[in-house]
Amino acid sequence: MVILDALWLPITAVYAIGCTVFFCIGLNLLYLTVLAATKPVKHPAAPPLSTYPRVTVQLPIFNELYVVERLLEAACDIDWPRDRLQIQLLDDSTDETQFISDRLVKKYASQGVNVVHIRRPNRVGYKAGALQEGLATAEGEFIAVFDADFVPPRNFLKETVPYFSYERVAFVQARWGHLNQSYSIFTELQAVITDAHFLVDQVARNRGGFFMNFNGTAGVWRREAIEDAGGWEHDTLAEDLDLSYRAQLKGWEAVYLPDVVAYAELPVTVTAYRRQQRRWAAGSFACALKLLPRVVRAPLAPLVKIEAALHLLGYMSHVCLLTTFLLQPFLLYYAYRAGVTSPNPTVWLVTSLPALAPVLYLIYGQWRAYGNLVRRLPYVLLASVMGAGIMLIVVGGVLKVVFARQLAFERTPKYGIARASDSLDGKKYVIPADSFIAIETLFACFSLATVTYAATLHIWGSLLYAMYFLTGLVFVVGTSIGQMAPPSLPRTLASLPGGRDL
C-alpha cells in the first residue's frame, strides 16, 4: 500500500489525461452529430450529363474465390456506354481465383465488354500497388474503385460522375450498405457502427468543410487529382485515407452522397473483424504520423486543422479507453482512502454528456438509416459497448505502427455471405481462432474483478463504468468462442427482431 500511495500523483495524472482526451473526443462526436443534423448540403445536385466521359472501374482482388463472380458480373452490368467504360480486374490472387477470373474476363470480353485481367508478378504495395499499376493502363478520365466484397449498383456512375462538373472535386464517395446485416447479432452491430460513420461522420465533415476520407471503395476519383496528389502510395496500410488527405492538402475537394448506396458483405467472424480493425487502426495511425505535420503547416483554418487531427487520431480513443480501464482499480483505491464514494453532481453532469456522446452518435445514425429507433435500440446499446470489446486489438494495431518497421497487409476474407441462411461450412479462408481470445478473456476477468471491487466499496458510478468494459469484453469473447463451435451446430447469435436482409 505504501507503493500505491507513493504512485498516487503519476497514476492520477495519467488517468486524468486519458479522461480529458476522451472528454474532448466525446464533445467532438456531439459536435459532428449536431453538424450532420443541421448543416445544409455543400454541393447542390449536379446538372445532368451532356456527354459521357471515359471511366475506368478498378476491381482490386486477392484470393476472392467466393465473391469474384458476383463482383465482376455487377461491374460489367453498370449502366454506362460501353465505348466509354473500361473494367480492370486487378488480380493479385495466388489460388484458383486467378483461373476463375480469367474465365470470367474472357466471357464478358466476348460479349463486347471492355474488361481486362491484370496480374502482377508480386504483391508489392498490396492494394495500393495494384491500383497504381492499373492506373498506368487505365483509359478513363475518372477512376471508380470497388473492393471484392461490394456489388456495384447499376446506376452508380450516372449518380456520381455528374458531380465532377465541379472543377475542383477530386473524388465522390457513396455510402456503404450491408448485404448480410441480419446474418447475426455481430453483423448487426457492425452495421450500426458503419451506418454512424457514413450518416454522421462523413456527412458532417463534408458539409462542414472539413477534410473527409475516401473509404477505399464505392467511390470515383478524378484521375488528374490522383496524379496531382502523387498517386497511390503504400507506406501506410490506409492508402485511401492517405491519398484523400494529400489531395485535399493540394486544394482538391470531396463530395459525399449519402443517398447513393453500394452494398457490401460485412465480416461474419470475430477473427476476421479483428484483423480488419487492426489494419484500419494501424493504417490510420500511420497516416497521422505521415500527414499531421503537413496539416499543421498547411494554410488551413484552425478548426479544419483540429478536425483533421481528431480524424487522423480517431483510434487513439481506444488507447484512452485501455488506459482508464487499467488504472480504474487504482483510482477506486484512492477514492476509498479519501472517503469519496460519489462524484460531485456538477462534475458528474459535465462528464456524463461526452460519455453519452457515442450512444447519441449511434442513435442518430440509426434514425437517419431506418427512422424506427424502437427496434434498433438494442443494437445501438450493444454496439456502444463493443468499442471496449475491441480496444485491445485496436491498440495492438497502433503499437504495431510504433514498433514495426514494415506493416503487412492482412486481408479480410469474404465468403459470399448475403443471407441469414448462408453458411461458412466447408469454406476456405476461415481464420482460425488464435491466442488473442485468451488475452481478451484475461482482461474480461480483470474487468470482473474491478466491478466486484467497486461494488464492495459502494462506488456505484465507477461500477457502471467497469460494467461497460465487462459487457464489451464478454460479448466479444463469447462471440469468438461461439464461432469456434462445430459448423453443424446452429448459429447461436442470430439477429434480434429489427434486423434485416436485402
C-alpha positions as CSV (number, residue, x, y, z in Angstrom):
1,M,0.0,0.0,0.0
2,V,2.9,2.3,0.6
3,I,4.0,1.9,-3.0
4,L,0.4,2.7,-4.2
5,D,0.3,5.8,-2.0
6,A,3.6,6.9,-3.5
7,L,2.3,6.4,-7.0
8,W,-0.8,8.4,-6.4
9,L,0.2,11.5,-8.3
10,P,1.5,9.9,-11.6
11,I,-1.4,7.4,-11.7
12,T,-4.0,10.1,-11.1
13,A,-2.3,12.3,-13.7
14,V,-2.2,9.7,-16.4
15,Y,-5.9,8.8,-15.7
16,A,-6.8,12.4,-15.8
17,I,-5.1,12.9,-19.2
18,G,-6.9,9.8,-20.6
19,C,-10.2,11.1,-19.3
20,T,-9.6,14.6,-20.7
21,V,-8.7,13.2,-24.2
22,F,-11.8,11.1,-24.1
23,F,-13.9,14.1,-23.0
24,C,-12.6,16.1,-26.0
25,I,-13.4,13.2,-28.4
26,G,-16.9,12.9,-26.9
27,L,-17.5,16.6,-27.3
28,N,-16.4,16.4,-30.9
29,L,-18.7,13.4,-31.6
30,L,-21.6,15.6,-30.3
31,Y,-20.4,18.5,-32.5
32,L,-20.3,16.3,-35.6
33,T,-23.7,14.8,-34.8
34,V,-25.3,18.3,-34.5
35,L,-23.5,19.3,-37.6
36,A,-24.8,16.4,-39.6
37,A,-28.3,17.1,-38.4
38,T,-28.3,20.9,-39.2
39,K,-25.7,21.7,-41.9
40,P,-27.1,22.1,-45.4
41,V,-25.6,20.2,-48.4
42,K,-22.3,21.7,-49.5
43,H,-22.6,20.8,-53.2
44,P,-26.1,21.1,-54.8
45,A,-27.4,18.5,-57.1
46,A,-25.2,18.2,-60.1
47,P,-26.6,19.0,-63.6
48,P,-27.3,16.0,-65.8
49,L,-24.6,14.8,-68.1
50,S,-24.5,16.2,-71.6
51,T,-21.7,13.8,-72.7
52,Y,-20.3,10.6,-71.2
53,P,-16.7,10.8,-70.2
54,R,-14.4,7.7,-70.2
55,V,-14.5,5.9,-66.9
56,T,-12.3,3.0,-65.7
57,V,-13.7,0.8,-63.0
58,Q,-10.9,-0.8,-61.0
59,L,-11.6,-4.0,-59.0
60,P,-8.6,-5.0,-56.8
61,I,-8.8,-8.6,-55.6
62,F,-6.7,-11.1,-53.8
63,N,-7.9,-14.7,-53.3
64,E,-11.6,-13.9,-53.6
65,L,-13.0,-17.3,-54.7
66,Y,-16.5,-16.8,-53.4
67,V,-17.2,-13.2,-54.5
68,V,-15.2,-12.5,-57.7
69,E,-18.1,-13.7,-59.9
70,R,-20.6,-11.5,-58.1
71,L,-18.3,-8.5,-58.3
72,L,-17.4,-8.8,-61.9
73,E,-21.0,-9.5,-63.0
74,A,-22.2,-6.4,-61.3
75,A,-19.3,-4.2,-62.6
76,C,-19.9,-5.4,-66.2
77,D,-23.6,-4.6,-65.9
78,I,-23.0,-0.9,-64.9
79,D,-25.2,1.4,-67.0
80,W,-22.7,3.4,-69.0
81,P,-21.9,3.5,-72.7
82,R,-19.7,0.5,-73.5
83,D,-17.4,2.5,-75.7
84,R,-16.8,4.9,-72.7
85,L,-16.3,2.2,-70.0
86,Q,-13.3,0.1,-69.1
87,I,-13.2,-2.6,-66.4
88,Q,-9.9,-3.6,-64.8
89,L,-9.8,-6.7,-62.7
90,L,-6.6,-6.1,-60.7
91,D,-5.9,-9.7,-59.6
92,D,-3.1,-10.5,-57.2
93,S,-4.6,-13.9,-56.4
94,T,-2.4,-16.9,-55.7
95,D,-5.1,-19.6,-55.6
96,E,-7.8,-20.8,-58.0
97,T,-9.4,-17.4,-58.0
98,Q,-7.0,-16.4,-60.8
99,F,-8.3,-19.1,-63.1
100,I,-12.0,-18.2,-62.3
101,S,-11.1,-14.6,-63.0
102,D,-9.5,-15.5,-66.3
103,R,-12.6,-17.4,-67.4
104,L,-15.0,-14.7,-66.4
105,V,-13.0,-11.9,-68.1
106,K,-12.9,-13.9,-71.4
107,K,-16.7,-14.5,-71.1
108,Y,-17.5,-10.8,-70.7
109,A,-15.0,-9.7,-73.2
110,S,-16.7,-12.0,-75.8
111,Q,-19.9,-10.1,-75.0
112,G,-18.4,-6.8,-76.0
113,V,-17.4,-5.5,-72.6
114,N,-14.1,-3.7,-72.4
115,V,-12.7,-5.8,-69.5
116,V,-9.0,-6.6,-68.8
117,H,-7.4,-9.1,-66.4
118,I,-4.3,-7.5,-64.9
119,R,-1.9,-9.7,-62.9
120,R,1.4,-8.8,-61.3
121,P,4.4,-10.9,-60.7
122,N,4.4,-9.9,-57.0
123,R,2.2,-8.1,-54.5
124,V,4.4,-5.1,-53.9
125,G,2.4,-2.3,-52.3
126,Y,-0.6,-4.6,-51.9
127,K,-3.9,-2.9,-52.9
128,A,-2.2,0.5,-53.4
129,G,0.4,-1.1,-55.6
130,A,-2.3,-2.8,-57.7
131,L,-4.3,0.4,-58.1
132,Q,-1.2,2.3,-59.1
133,E,-0.2,-0.3,-61.7
134,G,-3.7,-0.3,-63.1
135,L,-3.6,3.4,-63.4
136,A,-0.8,3.2,-65.9
137,T,-3.0,1.5,-68.5
138,A,-6.4,3.0,-67.4
139,E,-8.3,4.6,-70.2
140,G,-10.6,6.6,-68.1
141,E,-10.6,10.3,-67.2
142,F,-12.4,9.1,-64.0
143,I,-11.5,6.0,-61.9
144,A,-14.1,4.1,-59.9
145,V,-12.9,1.6,-57.3
146,F,-14.8,-1.3,-55.8
147,D,-13.4,-3.9,-53.4
148,A,-14.3,-7.6,-53.8
149,D,-17.0,-7.6,-51.1
150,F,-19.1,-5.0,-52.9
151,V,-21.8,-5.2,-55.5
152,P,-21.5,-2.1,-57.7
153,P,-25.0,-0.6,-58.3
154,R,-26.1,-0.5,-62.0
155,N,-26.8,3.3,-61.9
156,F,-23.7,4.1,-59.8
157,L,-21.7,6.1,-62.4
158,K,-24.8,8.1,-63.5
159,E,-25.3,9.2,-59.9
160,T,-21.7,10.1,-59.1
161,V,-19.9,11.2,-62.2
162,P,-22.1,14.3,-62.8
163,Y,-20.6,15.9,-59.6
164,F,-17.2,16.2,-61.4
165,S,-18.8,19.1,-63.2
166,Y,-17.4,21.0,-60.2
167,E,-13.9,21.5,-61.3
168,R,-12.1,21.1,-58.0
169,V,-13.8,17.9,-57.0
170,A,-11.2,15.1,-56.5
171,F,-13.5,12.3,-55.5
172,V,-17.1,11.3,-55.0
173,Q,-17.8,8.9,-52.2
174,A,-21.0,6.8,-51.8
175,R,-22.5,5.3,-48.7
176,W,-21.9,1.6,-47.8
177,G,-24.9,-0.6,-47.4
178,H,-24.9,-4.2,-46.0
179,L,-25.7,-7.4,-47.9
180,N,-25.7,-9.6,-44.8
181,Q,-26.7,-7.3,-42.0
182,S,-29.1,-9.7,-40.3
183,Y,-26.8,-12.7,-40.5
184,S,-26.1,-12.4,-36.8
185,I,-26.1,-10.0,-33.9
186,F,-22.4,-9.4,-34.6
187,T,-23.1,-8.2,-38.2
188,E,-26.0,-6.1,-36.9
189,L,-23.6,-4.3,-34.5
190,Q,-21.1,-3.7,-37.3
191,A,-23.9,-2.2,-39.4
192,V,-24.8,0.2,-36.6
193,I,-21.2,1.4,-36.3
194,T,-20.8,1.6,-40.1
195,D,-24.1,3.5,-40.5
196,A,-23.0,6.1,-37.9
197,H,-19.7,6.6,-39.8
198,F,-21.5,7.2,-43.1
199,L,-24.5,9.1,-41.8
200,V,-22.8,11.2,-39.2
201,D,-19.1,11.5,-39.7
202,Q,-18.9,11.7,-43.4
203,V,-22.0,13.9,-43.7
204,A,-20.7,16.3,-41.0
205,R,-17.1,16.5,-42.4
206,N,-18.2,17.1,-45.9
207,R,-20.9,19.6,-45.2
208,G,-18.8,21.4,-42.5
209,G,-15.9,22.0,-45.0
210,F,-13.6,19.7,-43.1
211,F,-11.3,17.0,-44.6
212,M,-13.0,13.7,-45.2
213,N,-11.7,10.4,-46.5
214,F,-12.3,8.3,-49.5
215,N,-13.3,4.9,-48.0
216,G,-11.2,2.8,-50.3
217,T,-14.2,1.6,-52.3
218,A,-17.6,2.6,-53.6
219,G,-16.3,5.9,-54.9
220,V,-14.9,7.6,-58.0
221,W,-11.7,9.6,-58.4
222,R,-10.7,12.3,-60.9
223,R,-7.6,10.9,-62.5
224,E,-6.0,14.3,-62.6
225,A,-6.4,14.6,-58.8
226,I,-4.8,11.2,-58.1
227,E,-1.8,12.2,-60.2
228,D,-1.6,15.7,-58.8
229,A,-1.5,14.3,-55.2
230,G,1.3,11.9,-56.1
231,G,-0.6,8.7,-56.9
232,W,-1.3,5.7,-54.7
233,E,1.4,5.3,-52.1
234,H,1.8,2.1,-50.0
235,D,3.9,3.3,-47.0
236,T,0.7,3.1,-44.8
237,L,-2.0,0.5,-44.7
238,A,-4.6,3.1,-45.3
239,E,-3.8,4.2,-48.9
240,D,-7.4,5.6,-49.2
241,L,-7.1,7.9,-46.2
242,D,-3.6,8.9,-47.3
243,L,-4.5,9.9,-50.8
244,S,-7.6,11.7,-49.7
245,Y,-5.6,13.9,-47.4
246,R,-2.8,14.5,-49.9
247,A,-5.4,15.6,-52.5
248,Q,-7.2,17.9,-50.1
249,L,-4.0,19.4,-49.0
250,K,-3.4,20.3,-52.7
251,G,-6.7,22.2,-52.7
252,W,-9.0,19.5,-54.1
253,E,-12.4,18.9,-52.7
254,A,-14.6,15.9,-51.9
255,V,-18.3,15.2,-52.5
256,Y,-20.2,12.7,-50.3
257,L,-23.5,11.3,-51.4
258,P,-25.3,9.6,-48.5
259,D,-28.3,8.7,-50.7
260,V,-26.2,6.7,-53.2
261,V,-25.7,3.3,-51.6
262,A,-23.3,0.4,-52.6
263,Y,-24.0,-2.8,-50.7
264,A,-21.2,-4.9,-49.3
265,E,-20.6,-8.0,-47.2
266,L,-19.8,-7.4,-43.5
267,P,-17.2,-9.7,-41.8
268,V,-19.1,-12.6,-40.3
269,T,-16.5,-13.8,-37.8
270,V,-14.8,-12.0,-34.9
271,T,-11.4,-13.1,-36.1
272,A,-12.0,-11.5,-39.5
273,Y,-13.3,-8.4,-37.8
274,R,-10.3,-8.2,-35.5
275,R,-8.0,-8.4,-38.5
276,Q,-9.9,-5.6,-40.3
277,Q,-9.9,-3.3,-37.3
278,R,-6.2,-3.9,-36.5
279,R,-5.4,-3.0,-40.1
280,W,-7.6,0.1,-40.1
281,A,-6.1,1.3,-36.8
282,A,-2.6,0.7,-37.9
283,G,-3.2,2.5,-41.2
284,S,-5.0,5.4,-39.7
285,F,-2.2,6.0,-37.1
286,A,0.5,5.6,-39.8
287,C,-1.3,8.3,-41.8
288,A,-1.4,10.5,-38.7
289,L,2.4,10.3,-38.3
290,K,2.9,10.9,-42.0
291,L,0.3,13.7,-42.7
292,L,-0.2,15.6,-39.4
293,P,2.9,17.7,-39.9
294,R,1.7,18.7,-43.4
295,V,-1.7,19.5,-42.0
296,V,-0.2,21.7,-39.3
297,R,1.9,23.6,-41.9
298,A,-0.9,24.0,-44.4
299,P,-2.7,27.3,-44.8
300,L,-5.9,26.0,-43.3
301,A,-8.4,27.4,-40.8
302,P,-7.7,26.4,-37.2
303,L,-10.9,24.4,-36.9
304,V,-10.1,22.5,-40.1
305,K,-6.7,21.5,-38.7
306,I,-8.3,20.5,-35.3
307,E,-10.9,18.3,-37.0
308,A,-8.2,16.8,-39.3
309,A,-6.1,15.9,-36.2
310,L,-9.1,14.4,-34.4
311,H,-9.9,12.4,-37.6
312,L,-6.5,11.0,-38.2
313,L,-6.0,10.2,-34.5
314,G,-9.5,8.8,-34.1
315,Y,-8.3,5.3,-33.0
316,M,-6.5,7.0,-30.0
317,S,-9.8,6.9,-28.3
318,H,-9.2,3.2,-27.7
319,V,-5.8,3.9,-26.2
320,C,-7.6,6.2,-23.8
321,L,-10.2,3.5,-23.1
322,L,-7.5,1.0,-22.3
323,T,-5.6,3.5,-20.1
324,T,-8.6,4.3,-17.9
325,F,-9.6,0.6,-17.9
326,L,-6.2,-0.5,-16.5
327,L,-6.0,2.3,-14.0
328,Q,-9.6,2.3,-12.7
329,P,-8.9,-0.1,-9.7
330,F,-6.1,2.2,-8.5
331,L,-8.5,5.2,-8.7
332,L,-11.1,3.2,-6.7
333,Y,-8.5,2.5,-4.0
334,Y,-7.5,6.2,-3.9
335,A,-11.2,7.3,-3.8
336,Y,-11.9,4.9,-0.9
337,R,-8.9,6.1,1.0
338,A,-10.1,9.7,0.6
339,G,-13.6,8.8,1.7
340,V,-15.1,9.6,-1.7
341,T,-17.9,7.3,-2.8
342,S,-19.8,9.5,-5.2
343,P,-18.7,12.3,-7.5
344,N,-19.6,15.9,-7.2
345,P,-23.0,16.4,-9.1
346,T,-21.6,19.2,-11.3
347,V,-18.6,17.0,-12.2
348,W,-20.9,14.1,-12.9
349,L,-23.2,16.2,-15.2
350,V,-20.3,17.7,-17.1
351,T,-18.5,14.4,-17.7
352,S,-21.6,12.4,-18.5
353,L,-22.6,14.2,-21.6
354,P,-19.4,13.4,-23.6
355,A,-19.5,9.9,-22.2
356,L,-23.0,9.5,-23.7
357,A,-21.8,11.0,-27.0
358,P,-21.1,7.7,-28.7
359,V,-24.6,6.5,-27.9
360,L,-26.2,9.6,-29.2
361,Y,-24.0,9.4,-32.3
362,L,-25.1,5.8,-33.0
363,I,-28.8,6.6,-32.3
364,Y,-28.7,9.5,-34.8
365,G,-27.1,7.2,-37.4
366,Q,-29.8,4.6,-36.9
367,W,-32.6,7.2,-37.1
368,R,-31.2,8.5,-40.4
369,A,-30.9,5.0,-41.7
370,Y,-34.2,3.5,-40.6
371,G,-36.4,6.0,-38.9
372,N,-37.7,3.4,-36.4
373,L,-35.5,3.6,-33.3
374,V,-37.5,1.3,-31.1
375,R,-36.5,-1.8,-32.9
376,R,-32.9,-0.7,-33.4
377,L,-32.2,0.5,-29.9
378,P,-31.0,-2.9,-28.5
379,Y,-28.4,-3.0,-31.3
380,V,-27.4,0.6,-30.5
381,L,-26.8,-0.1,-26.8
382,L,-24.8,-3.2,-27.5
383,A,-22.8,-1.6,-30.3
384,S,-21.9,1.3,-27.9
385,V,-20.1,-1.2,-25.6
386,M,-18.4,-3.1,-28.4
387,G,-15.7,-0.4,-28.5
388,A,-14.5,-1.8,-25.2
389,G,-14.5,-5.3,-26.6
390,I,-12.2,-4.4,-29.5
391,M,-10.0,-1.9,-27.7
392,L,-7.2,-4.4,-27.3
393,I,-6.9,-5.3,-31.0
394,V,-7.1,-1.6,-31.9
395,V,-4.3,-0.6,-29.5
396,G,-2.3,-3.5,-30.9
397,G,-2.6,-2.0,-34.4
398,V,-1.4,1.3,-33.1
399,L,1.6,-0.3,-31.3
400,K,2.4,-2.2,-34.5
401,V,3.0,1.1,-36.2
402,V,5.1,2.4,-33.4
403,F,7.4,-0.7,-33.2
404,A,7.2,-2.4,-36.6
405,R,9.4,-1.3,-39.5
406,Q,7.2,-2.8,-42.1
407,L,3.4,-3.4,-42.0
408,A,2.0,-6.4,-43.8
409,F,-1.5,-6.1,-45.4
410,E,-3.8,-8.6,-43.8
411,R,-6.8,-9.1,-46.0
412,T,-10.3,-9.5,-44.6
413,P,-11.7,-12.8,-46.0
414,K,-15.1,-12.8,-47.8
415,Y,-17.3,-15.8,-48.1
416,G,-20.2,-14.7,-50.3
417,I,-22.5,-14.5,-47.2
418,A,-25.5,-12.5,-48.3
419,R,-28.4,-14.0,-46.3
420,A,-29.0,-15.3,-42.8
421,S,-29.4,-18.8,-44.3
422,D,-25.9,-18.8,-45.8
423,S,-23.2,-20.9,-44.1
424,L,-19.5,-21.0,-43.6
425,D,-19.5,-24.8,-43.8
426,G,-16.6,-26.0,-45.9
427,K,-15.4,-22.5,-46.8
428,K,-11.8,-21.7,-47.4
429,Y,-10.1,-18.6,-45.9
430,V,-11.7,-19.1,-42.5
431,I,-9.2,-17.6,-40.0
432,P,-8.6,-20.0,-37.1
433,A,-9.0,-18.8,-33.5
434,D,-5.8,-17.5,-32.0
435,S,-4.3,-16.8,-28.6
436,F,-5.9,-13.4,-28.6
437,I,-9.1,-14.8,-27.2
438,A,-7.1,-15.9,-24.1
439,I,-5.8,-12.3,-23.7
440,E,-9.3,-10.9,-24.0
441,T,-10.5,-13.4,-21.5
442,L,-7.9,-12.3,-19.0
443,F,-8.9,-8.7,-19.5
444,A,-12.6,-9.7,-19.0
445,C,-11.6,-11.4,-15.7
446,F,-9.7,-8.2,-14.7
447,S,-12.8,-6.2,-15.5
448,L,-15.0,-8.5,-13.4
449,A,-12.6,-8.0,-10.5
450,T,-12.9,-4.3,-10.9
451,V,-16.7,-4.5,-10.9
452,T,-16.6,-6.6,-7.8
453,Y,-14.2,-4.1,-6.1
454,A,-16.3,-1.1,-7.0
455,A,-19.4,-2.9,-5.6
456,T,-17.6,-3.8,-2.4
457,L,-16.6,-0.1,-1.9
458,H,-20.2,1.0,-2.9
459,I,-18.7,3.3,-5.5
460,W,-21.6,2.9,-8.0
461,G,-20.6,5.4,-10.6
462,S,-17.3,3.5,-11.1
463,L,-19.2,0.2,-11.1
464,L,-21.2,1.4,-14.1
465,Y,-18.1,2.4,-15.9
466,A,-16.5,-1.0,-15.1
467,M,-19.6,-2.8,-16.3
468,Y,-19.2,-1.0,-19.7
469,F,-15.8,-2.7,-20.2
470,L,-17.0,-6.1,-18.8
471,T,-20.0,-6.2,-21.1
472,G,-18.0,-5.4,-24.2
473,L,-15.2,-7.9,-23.5
474,V,-17.6,-10.7,-22.5
475,F,-19.6,-10.1,-25.7
476,V,-16.5,-10.3,-27.9
477,V,-15.0,-13.3,-26.1
478,G,-18.4,-15.1,-26.0
479,T,-19.0,-14.5,-29.7
480,S,-15.5,-15.7,-30.5
481,I,-16.0,-18.9,-28.5
482,G,-19.4,-19.4,-30.0
483,Q,-18.0,-19.2,-33.5
484,M,-15.5,-22.0,-32.6
485,A,-18.3,-24.5,-32.3
486,P,-18.7,-27.2,-34.9
487,P,-20.3,-26.0,-38.1
488,S,-23.1,-28.4,-37.7
489,L,-24.4,-26.6,-34.6
490,P,-26.9,-23.9,-35.1
491,R,-25.7,-20.3,-35.1
492,T,-26.3,-19.1,-31.5
493,L,-26.2,-15.4,-32.2
494,A,-28.9,-14.9,-34.8
495,S,-30.3,-11.4,-35.2
496,L,-32.8,-9.9,-32.8
497,P,-36.1,-8.6,-34.1
498,G,-35.4,-5.4,-36.1
499,G,-32.6,-6.9,-38.3
500,R,-33.0,-7.2,-42.0
501,D,-31.7,-8.8,-45.1
502,L,-31.7,-7.4,-48.6
